[in-house]
Amino acid sequence: MAAQKINEALEHIAKAEKYLKTGFLKWKPDYDSAATEYGKAAVAFKNAKQFDQAREACLREAEAHENNKALFHAAKAYEQAGMMLKEMQRLPEAVQLIEKASMMYLENGTPDTAAIALERAGKLIENVSPEKAVQLYQQAASVFENEERLRQALEMLGKASRLLVRGRRLDEAALSLQKEKSIYKEIENYPTCYKKTIAQVLVHLHRNDYVAAERCVRESYSIPGFNGSEDCAALEQLLEGYDQQDQDQVSEVCNSPLFKYMDNDYAKLGLTLVVPGGGIKKKSPNAAQDKARGPAAAGSHADEEEDEYSGGLC
């Protein structure tokens, strides 16, 4: 079966090369017919599991389409060549070809197809090179945003933000989340803005930037419905615990369903959040003095408090 498919592919290539030849009666190569034959050869090689030869046929098809000024079809052929490289586990090379295809889609005036190609490339490389995947998702988001397809842009930005958090690139993650939040606010999806605020605060606290975390919450008061929401109350409690170095309070908030059922990357930020100073809860000045004087002094202080109000508030 494989040998039959290989022979079939070779026949198509021979036909393609014949279409490209010129002579006294044929001054111009027939690029369109040649591209068709190279495409058929690529399919036959692919069916025979001869991926490298299929890749080469796709590249020849792309070149023929380019010579014929058919950019969309050339881009499709480059994308197919990239997928053959994926089958061979040559992922960085595959991504390069798919990026080239996306540029051609843009040049051809089909930006949606360009963005989808960039997303596909991001998925391919995500586990091998998260840094490259972030770049590709951000490019795709930019294309979608330019086309005013904001929901698709948000999906790409969300993928980029999560990868940045996973890679501990927290400064960039904070900026990416702010971009997401701005677009969600623009399309009036306010409940998701609240969730993005939680993610932002967790990122800022992991950056040891309490001021930025507090400012983030303060600025979110302008979002309709945020003040008075459970998200707002939880964040205020979290910031209070962090400021007071109360690890118990911080852990209680971060273990609440509101935090635990976020996207996994953000939930992990909550579960691993440690307050500065070792998480020792601040004691009142009286409690600290009592501890220094011993149990008897502590009891005496408690008695004093009881005596102070023993006659009533008046």
Buried (B, 14 or more C-beta within 10 A) or exposed (E): EEEEBBEBBBBBBEBBBEBBEEEEEEEEBBBBBBBBBBBBBBBBBBBBEBBEBBBBBBBBBBBBBBBBEBBBBBBBBBBBBBBBBBBEEBBEBBBBBBBBBBBBBBEBEBBEBBBBBBBBBBEBBBEEBBEBBBBBBBBBBBBBBEBEBBEBBBBBBBBBBBBBBBBEBBEBBBEBBBBBBEBBBEEEBBEBBBBBBBBBBBBBBBBEBBEBBBEBBEBBEEBEEBEEBEBBEBBBBBBEBBBEBBBEBBBBBBEBEBBEEBBEBBBBBBEEBEBEEEBEEEEEEBEEEBEEEEEEBBEEBEEEEEEEEEEEEE
